[in-house]
Amino acid sequence: MATATAEPRHRLRSLDLVRGAVMALMAVDHVRVYSGVPAGARTAGIFFTRWITHFCAPVFVFFAGTGAYLHGRKLGSRALLARYVVTRGLMLVVFELTIVRASWTFGFDYSEFLLAGVIWMLGWCMVLLAGLLWLPTWAIGTFGLAVIAFQSAFGSIGGLLPEPARWL
């Protein structure tokens, strides 16, 4: 009787180590919020904790793209990767609007405001990534450079929107 052996999953431990460190840093900052310590730099520890956590969201996004690339290599199909990334992205959006929101606000009343943070952004970026997968490398690079070059302009759009749309 032949036994089927599953191919071992190879993980890059260095990526997992950095992901874990970033999650630990964010946990420290979230505990600060819940403990009532203001974000102002009253001590060097608070200043450096707040300062280092500003790098966490970009690291999450970078590793989401890295993970998608590595998973795509394993899948060997652009269509399968696009489906996977869209599914995962939409799951993150739903997660942000339900569990994360309830955890931050301790309620489900959506009439006051809608909390949409890093997980929401990461989810929609994954949906966008699914579309970018079909573009040639030069177009993806051009899009990335345009986002970097014009990112400050997008910040001013919020002031132009009518009041109810600002928190969407």
C-alpha positions as CSV (number, residue, x, y, z in Angstrom):
1,M,0.0,0.0,0.0
2,A,1.5,3.3,-1.1
3,T,1.3,6.2,1.2
4,A,1.0,9.7,-0.1
5,T,3.5,12.2,1.3
6,A,2.6,15.8,1.2
7,E,5.3,18.2,-0.1
8,P,6.7,20.1,2.9
9,R,5.8,23.8,2.9
10,H,8.8,26.0,2.8
11,R,8.6,29.2,4.6
12,L,11.0,32.1,4.8
13,R,11.6,32.3,8.5
14,S,13.1,35.8,8.1
15,L,9.8,37.1,6.7
16,D,7.9,35.5,9.5
17,L,10.3,37.0,12.1
18,V,9.8,40.5,10.7
19,R,6.0,40.0,10.5
20,G,6.0,38.9,14.1
21,A,8.1,41.8,15.3
22,V,5.8,44.3,13.5
23,M,2.7,42.7,15.1
24,A,4.4,42.9,18.5
25,L,5.1,46.6,18.0
26,M,1.6,47.3,16.9
27,A,0.3,45.4,20.0
28,V,2.4,47.6,22.3
29,D,1.0,50.7,20.6
30,H,-2.6,49.4,20.8
31,V,-2.2,48.6,24.5
32,R,-1.0,52.2,25.0
33,V,-4.2,53.4,23.4
34,Y,-6.4,51.2,25.6
35,S,-4.5,52.1,28.7
36,G,-5.3,55.8,28.2
37,V,-1.7,57.0,27.6
38,P,-1.9,59.8,25.1
39,A,0.1,59.7,21.9
40,G,2.0,62.8,22.7
41,A,5.7,62.3,23.3
42,R,5.9,62.8,27.1
43,T,8.6,60.3,27.4
44,A,11.2,58.9,25.1
45,G,9.6,55.5,25.3
46,I,6.3,56.7,24.0
47,F,7.9,58.8,21.4
48,F,10.0,55.9,20.0
49,T,7.0,53.5,20.2
50,R,4.8,55.8,18.2
51,W,7.6,56.6,15.8
52,I,8.5,53.0,15.0
53,T,4.8,52.0,14.6
54,H,4.6,54.4,11.6
55,F,6.6,51.9,9.7
56,C,4.3,49.0,10.5
57,A,1.6,49.7,7.9
58,P,4.1,50.0,5.0
59,V,5.7,46.7,6.2
60,F,2.3,45.0,6.3
61,V,1.7,46.2,2.7
62,F,5.1,45.2,1.5
63,F,4.8,41.7,2.9
64,A,1.3,41.3,1.5
65,G,2.8,41.9,-1.9
66,T,5.7,39.7,-1.2
67,G,3.4,36.9,0.0
68,A,1.2,37.3,-3.1
69,Y,4.3,37.0,-5.3
70,L,5.6,33.9,-3.5
71,H,2.1,32.3,-3.5
72,G,1.8,33.1,-7.2
73,R,5.0,31.3,-7.9
74,K,3.7,28.3,-6.1
75,L,0.3,28.4,-7.9
76,G,1.8,28.9,-11.3
77,S,-1.4,30.6,-12.6
78,R,-2.1,34.3,-12.8
79,A,-5.9,33.7,-12.8
80,L,-5.7,31.5,-9.6
81,L,-3.5,34.2,-7.9
82,A,-5.9,37.0,-8.9
83,R,-8.9,35.0,-7.5
84,Y,-7.0,34.2,-4.3
85,V,-5.9,37.9,-3.8
86,V,-9.4,39.2,-4.4
87,T,-10.9,36.7,-2.0
88,R,-8.4,37.5,0.7
89,G,-8.7,41.2,0.2
90,L,-12.5,41.2,0.5
91,M,-12.2,39.0,3.6
92,L,-10.0,41.6,5.2
93,V,-12.5,44.4,4.3
94,V,-15.3,42.4,6.0
95,F,-13.0,41.6,8.9
96,E,-12.3,45.3,9.4
97,L,-16.0,46.3,9.2
98,T,-17.1,43.6,11.7
99,I,-14.6,42.2,14.2
100,V,-11.9,44.9,14.1
101,R,-14.5,47.7,14.3
102,A,-16.4,46.0,17.2
103,S,-13.1,45.5,19.0
104,W,-12.1,49.2,18.8
105,T,-15.5,50.7,19.5
106,F,-17.2,48.0,21.6
107,G,-20.4,48.4,19.5
108,F,-22.1,47.8,16.2
109,D,-23.7,51.2,15.7
110,Y,-22.6,52.3,12.2
111,S,-24.6,55.5,12.2
112,E,-22.0,57.5,14.1
113,F,-18.9,56.8,12.0
114,L,-17.2,54.0,10.1
115,L,-13.8,52.9,11.3
116,A,-11.7,52.0,8.3
117,G,-8.0,51.5,9.1
118,V,-5.0,49.6,7.9
119,I,-6.8,46.3,7.4
120,W,-9.4,48.0,5.3
121,M,-6.7,49.6,3.2
122,L,-4.8,46.4,2.9
123,G,-7.9,44.6,1.8
124,W,-8.7,47.0,-1.0
125,C,-5.1,47.2,-2.1
126,M,-5.2,43.4,-2.5
127,V,-8.3,43.8,-4.7
128,L,-6.4,46.4,-6.7
129,L,-3.4,44.0,-6.9
130,A,-5.6,41.4,-8.5
131,G,-6.2,43.8,-11.4
132,L,-2.5,44.9,-11.5
133,L,-1.4,41.3,-12.0
134,W,-2.6,41.4,-15.6
135,L,-0.6,44.5,-16.5
136,P,2.9,44.4,-18.0
137,T,5.8,45.1,-15.6
138,W,6.4,48.6,-17.0
139,A,2.8,49.6,-16.4
140,I,2.9,48.3,-12.8
141,G,6.1,50.2,-12.2
142,T,4.6,53.4,-13.7
143,F,1.5,53.0,-11.5
144,G,3.7,52.5,-8.4
145,L,5.8,55.6,-9.2
146,A,2.7,57.6,-9.8
147,V,1.2,56.6,-6.5
148,I,4.4,57.6,-4.8
149,A,4.7,60.9,-6.7
150,F,1.1,62.0,-6.3
151,Q,0.3,60.5,-2.8
152,S,0.2,64.0,-1.2
153,A,-2.4,65.1,-3.7
154,F,-4.8,62.4,-2.6
155,G,-4.7,63.6,1.0
156,S,-6.3,66.9,0.0
157,I,-9.2,65.2,-1.7
158,G,-10.7,64.4,1.7
159,G,-11.4,68.1,2.3
160,L,-13.2,68.4,-1.0
161,L,-15.7,65.6,-0.3
162,P,-19.1,66.4,1.2
163,E,-19.3,65.7,5.0
164,P,-20.9,62.2,4.9
165,A,-18.5,60.9,2.3
166,R,-15.4,61.7,4.3
167,W,-15.7,58.7,6.5
168,L,-16.6,56.2,3.8
